[in-house]
Amino acid sequence: MMDSAFCTCFFFFFFSFYIFTLAANANQADVLLRMMRSKWSPAAQQDGLFRLSNSSKEFPAVYVAPQHGLKDLDKIDRLPGQPEGRSINQYAGYVTVDHHNGRALFYYFVESPEDQAKKPLVLWLNGGPGCSSLGYGAMEELGPFRVNSDGKTLRENDHSWINVANIIFLESPAGVGFSYSNTTSDYRNNGDRRTAADSYTFLVNWLERFQEYKSHDFFITGESYGGHYVPQLASLILRNNMKMNKSVINLKGIAIGNAYIDRNINEIEMYEFLWAHAMFSDDTHKLIQKQCNGSDTFALECQVAMFQARREIGEINLYNVYAPRCSAWAPKNEEYDPCDDDYVRSYLNDEKVQNALHAAPTGWRHCSPMVWADTAVSMLAMIKKLSTRGLRVCGDFDAVVPVTSTKASLNMLDLPIRGAWLPWYIDHEVGGHVVEYKGITFVTVRGAGHEVPSYQPERSLAMITGFLRGTSLSLKKGKRMF
């Protein structure tokens, strides 16, 4: 059985024609909120996509290409503006997932600087759908470097997850970041199902390229729409491992932070969270309760009530309701900077940087226009089936994917509690709170917004270290986690 990890703090609304367009500088918040206020055609909605069965009819044969010599070609000598300091091994390049269509996914891989052979392999997936794991995960959250405000130089991230793992950042699906297809129609056929299939094909080929990692413990982590990506990919890996009667991919666990899991739960709980933080009036809250009634949040009366709440809330950073917005920020090169998107966009569009990354020259952006062909309305059933023992992670200042949504989703799973709700500590401070259910551990990271490692890097590193090592969080004041 696998160790599993989950967090549900996300909500979405979907488009009638399953397409959305973005401004050149759109970020994850733009993508999520635009999807939130639109609606999917029922034909595109599916209640779960992959099941743990031995049926061979559901999935085609996996494309595997020769990988000899490609690892050496992917080695990065040095990134432009990289600071002097400890030496790390970095790789970047493309893995073809569909030879016929010429569809290739871009990855950035960083080995742990110490004892990499003994540390697990971790895949990180950002969501959107349509947002980059390179731009967000690697450059703004848990990667080895952060981009300075000049958009040209880097600084070390002291709390990078490479301290405890070897990490792959995957830009998926095709059309996101540097990932591409030579067949235009591919860009009109992205969706949950093909994203999982392509990610699986990527992993099988990548492990042929980096064969020394085939025996490593493997974990899938992510955030946002990763609430779909992560469990769907995990389910597909387990299904194919059963089909092959061996562990083709040595999956040990999954962790999802602030993840979109269930459409209606996420939407209604966002307004519950904002009202509880005195962001809009009691009268409007009562109106939402009356008109939405916890059922169809797309009903006209419900949407009108929510629009009234948004007028009263005003322009705030919904990813962290107590953090400043970029327009009101003076660059300080601190751990959290609301203008990080601007710095990263400038850096990754530098010709020298793209050359160093072995990327095809392109106008890179954090989030790309997506045509999304299929989605699961709720991931709760799949998560319950996957769960044996795991971790949920939610920053408790996030309103886009609020902690209230996670708690409501856990209630829907109706799991028995194995460990009572308690605070956990790091450096004499409450790092967050933890409760253990049968098969799932729910952890909050205090003071974090939607992108947990960006807002609380030290607490985030402590949390993921415990998960990967299978150790417990410190429940005693004044004691470190390890």
N, C-alpha and C positions, 0 to 999 in steps of 0.2 A: 504493500500500500504506500501511497505517496504522502508526504507531508505537504499540506496546502496552506495558502495564506491569502487573505482577502480583505478588502475594505470597500464599503459602499457609501460614498459621500457625493454621488453625482446624479445629475438629472439632465434630461434632454427633451427637446421637442423636435419634430421631424417635418420635412418638406413634403408637400403634396406631390411634387414631381421629382423628389429625392435629389435635388441639386441646389447648391448654394454657391454664391460668388463672393469673393473677398477683395477688399482693398489690398494694395501692395504690401501694406504694413500691418495687416490683420494679425491678431494674436489668438491664443487659445480661448480667451474670454469672448472675443468677437464670434468665433466659430460656434462655441457652445450656446451663447445667448441667441444667435440667429437661428440655430437649429431649435432652440427651446421655444421660440415663438412661431414656429411653423409646424407642419403636420405631415407625417408620412402617409402615403397611400397604403391602405390595408394589405394590398397585394404584396407589398415589400416587407411586411412584418412577419416574423416567424418566432414562435415561442421556443427558442433554443435551436441550435443548428447542428451540433455534433453530439452523438450519443455514444456511450461506452459499450459498443457491440462489436461482434466479429463479422458483420456484414461487409463483404468486399465490393458491393455494388455502388456504395456511396462515394468512394474516392478513386480517382484515376491513379495510374502508376506514377511514382515520383520520378521526376527528371533528375538524373545524376550525371554530371559532366566531369571530365578529367580535371584535376586540380593541381597536378604536379608543377612546382615552380612558382605558382601564383602567390604563395605566402611571401616569398622573398621580394616579389615585385610590389607587394602591398606595404612593405615596411616603410615607415615615415622616418626620415633622417632627423628632422626637427621642424616643428611648426614655427612659422614667422612670429616673432615677438615672444617666443617661449622664454621664460626666465631661466637663468642659470640655477642649477640645483641638482637634486637627485635625478639620476638617469632612469627613464622609464621606456619600455618598449611599446610603441604605438603602431597600429596598422590601419589602413583604410583602403577601400576599393569597392569593387562590384562583384556580386554573385548572380549569375544568370539563373532565373527560376523558370523561364519559358524560352527555350531555344527557338521555337518556331516563330513566335511573335517578337522575339528580341526584348523580353522583359527582364530587367535587371534591378536588383535592390542594392542600395549603397549602405555600407556599414563603417563604423569607426570602433576599433577594438583596442583596449588598453589593458596590459598585463599588470598585475600587482607588483610593486617594486621589490617586494621581499617574499620569498618562499612561494612564488607563484605556482609551483608544481603541486603544492599541498593545499591550495585554496580553490574554492568552487568557481565554476563558470556561471556568470549571471547575464541574462538578456534583459535589456531595458527597453520598454515600449511606451512612447507618448501616444496620446490619443487624437482628439479632434472631433471626428476623424479627419485626417489630412494634415496633422501637425508633426513637426520633425523631432525625433529623438536626439539628433545631433545638436540642433539649436537649443532645445530646452534641456533635455536630460543631461547631455554631455557638457554643454557650455554654460548652463545657468543653474544646474542643480547638483549632480553627484559626480561629474567628471573630474579629471585631474587639474583642470585650469578654469579660471573665470576670465572673461574679457574685460579689460580696463575701459574707462570712459572715453579714451582716445580712439577706440575701435580698431586699434592696430597692435596692441601689446597684450600679453597675458600675465596673470599672476597665479601662483599655486593655490589650489583649494585644499587647505589643511585637513578638511573633513570629508575628502572624497571617499567614495565607497571602494576605490581601488586599494585602500588600506586593508580591506578584508576579502576582496574578490577580484577576479579577472572579469572585465565587463565588456559586453558587446552592446553598442547602441545602433539600432536598426531603423533606417528610414523606410517606412512602409505605410501604405501600399505604393505601387508605381505611380509617379507623379508628385510624391512628397519629397521635398528637399532636392537631393541629387539623384534620387531613384527615377528611372525612366522606362519607357517602352518604345520600340520602333514601330509599334502598331497603334495608330491613333484610337481605334475603337476600344483599346484596353482602358483608356481613361474614362470611358463611359460605362464601364462594367465593374468598377470597384464595389466592394461590399464586404460584409463580415465573412462570408464563406470563402471567397477567393483570397482575402487577406490572410486568413489562417492557413490556407493551403500553400500560398506563396511563402509565408514565414516558415512553415515546416520544410518546404523544399530548400529554402535558404539555409536552414540549420543543418540539414543532411549534407549539403554540399560544403558548407563552411567547415564542418567537422572532418570532411575529407581533406580540406586545405590545411587545417590545423589538427592533424591527427592525434597529437599529444593530449588533446583535451577530450577525447572520446570517453576516457574512463573517469573524468572529473564529475563530481556531483554537479547537477545542472539545476538552476532556478530561473523562473520567469518572473520579472517584476515590471511594474508600470503604474500609470496613473490615468485619470480622466476616462476617455473612451477605451482605455486599457481594461476597464471593467468588462468590456466585450472581448478585446484582443487576447488578454491573458488566459482566462478560463477556456476560451474556444481553442486556442493553440494547445493548451495543456490537455484538453480532451482529445484532440487530434493525435497528439504524441502518444497518449496511452492507447488509443485505438490502434494505431499503426504498430506500436510495440507488441500488442496482443496478436495482431495479424502476422507479424514476423516471428512471433514466439521468442523474442529476445528484446533487450533494452537497446534499441538503436540509438535512442537519446536517453541518457541516465537522469531522467527528471526526478527531483527530490521534493520540490515544493514551489509554490507560487505566492507572491505578495502583491496586492493591489492597493494603491493609495488614492483616496478621494475619487473613487471610481463610479462611473455611471453604470448602474445595474438595472434599475426598474424605472420606466418612464414616469408613471403617475406618482409613485412614491417620491422620486427626486424633486419633481416640480412643486408639489404641494408643500414638502418639507422645507424648501428654500424660503418660502414666505413665513412659515412657522419660525424658522431661525431668525430671520430679519425682524419679525415682530417682537420676538423675545429679546432682541437687542435694541428695542425702542427705535427702530428705523422707520416705522410708519404707524398710523393711528389705530386705536382700538376699534373704532367704527369700521374702518376698512378691513381690519382683520375679521370682524364679525361678518362682514359682507362676503369675504372670501370663503369663510366657513359655510355660509348659507348657500352661496351660488355654486361652489365647487363640490362640496359635500364628499370629498375623498373619492370621487368616481371619475367621470370624464372631464379632464381638465381642459379639453379643447372646446367645450360648450361655450357659446357666445357670452352668456352671462358670467361665466367663470373668467373668461379672458378679459372682459371689461373690468371686473373687480381687481384682477391682477394688474391691469394697466394703471388703475387708480393707485395701487400700492407703489408701483414704480415711479409715478409722478411724485409721491410724497417722499420716497427714499432719496431721490436726487442722484447726482453723478458721484458715485463712490467706487472704490476698488472692490468689486464683489469677490475677488479672489482672496482678499484679506481686508475685511471691513474696517480695520483700524490702521491700515497702512496708507501712505500717501500715493497719489497717482503721479505718473511720470511728469506731467505738465507742471506740477508744483514742487519738483524735486531738484535740488542742486547736487550734481554728481559728487560723491564722497568716497567711492571705491570701498564701501563697507560690504559686509556679507550679503545684505539684501539691498538691491537698488532697483526701483520700479522702472528704470530706463534701460535695464539690461537687454531687452529686446532690440533696442536701437544699436547698442554696441555690438551685439552678436551679428546682427544683420550686416553691419558695415564690415565686420571682420570676415565673415564667410563669403562676402561678395568681392573680396580682394583677390585679384588674379594669382598672386603669389601663394595665398592660402589654398585656393582651389588646386593649384599645381601640387602643393605639398601633400594634399589629401588624395591625390590621384583622381580627382573628380572631373567629370566632363564639364567644360565651361558652361555656366548657366547663370541666370538671374535667380539666386537662391532666396527663399523666403521661409519664414517660420511655418506658415500654414498655406496650403495650396487649395485651389478650387477642386472640389470633389463631386463626382456623380456617384451616389451611393445606392446600389441596386437592392441590397437586402440588409435587414437588421433584425435582431431579436428584441421583442418588446420587453422581455424580462429575462435576466440571467440567473434568477434565484434558484430554479430547479437544477440547473447545471452546477452551480456553486455547491448546492447541498449534496449533490452526487459526488463531486470531486473532494469535498471536505473530509479529511480524516484527522488532521491536526494542522493548525495554521495560524496566520497572523493577519489582522486587519489594522490598517494604519490610516488615521484621518487627522489632518490639521484642524484644530477647533476654531479657527477664525475664518475659515472658508465659508462663503455663502452660496457660491455656485454649486458646490457639492457638499452640503452641510453635514455636520456630525449627526444632526437629527434624522437625516435620511438614512444614514448607516444604522442607527439604532432601530428605526422603523423596519428596515430590511431584515435585521437580525430577529426582530419579533415575528416577522412573517415566516422565517425559517423554523421557528418554534423549537429551538434546540435547548436541551437541559443545560443549566449552568454548573460548571465544574469548579470554578474559582471565583469568589466574590469580587465585586468592583473595588479596586484599590488604587491609590496613587503609586507611581514609580518615580524614583529619584535619580538625579545625576548632579554631581557637584553641589550637594546640599540644597538643591532646588527640585521642586516637583517637575519632572520631565513630561508628565502626562498621566493618563489613567489607563488601567488595564482590567479586562474581565475575560474569563476563560469559559467558553462554551464547549460542548462536545464537538470536537473537530475543528473549531475556529477560536482563535484568540483575537479579541478586538482591542486595539491599542490607539489611544489618542496621543498626539504630540503637541504639547501645550505651546501656544503662541505661534503656531504654524498656519499659513494659509494653504491654498490649493496645491502649490508646488512645495511640498514639505521640506525637501533637502535645501531649497533655496532660502526659506524663511528661518529654519532652525537646523543648520547643518550639523552641529555637534549632537543634538538630540536625535536627529535622523540617523546619524552614523551609529550611535549607541543602539538604537532600535534595530537596524538591519543587521548589526553584528550579532546581537542576541538571536535573531531569527536564523541566520546562516549557521551559527554554531550550535543552535538548539539549546541555548542557555536562557535562564529566566532574567527578567528585568529586576533591578534592585527595588525591593519594597520597603527598604529602611532608609530613613533620612540620614544623610551624611555619608552613605556608602555608595561608591561608584558601582556601575553595573557589573564590572569584571574585577 
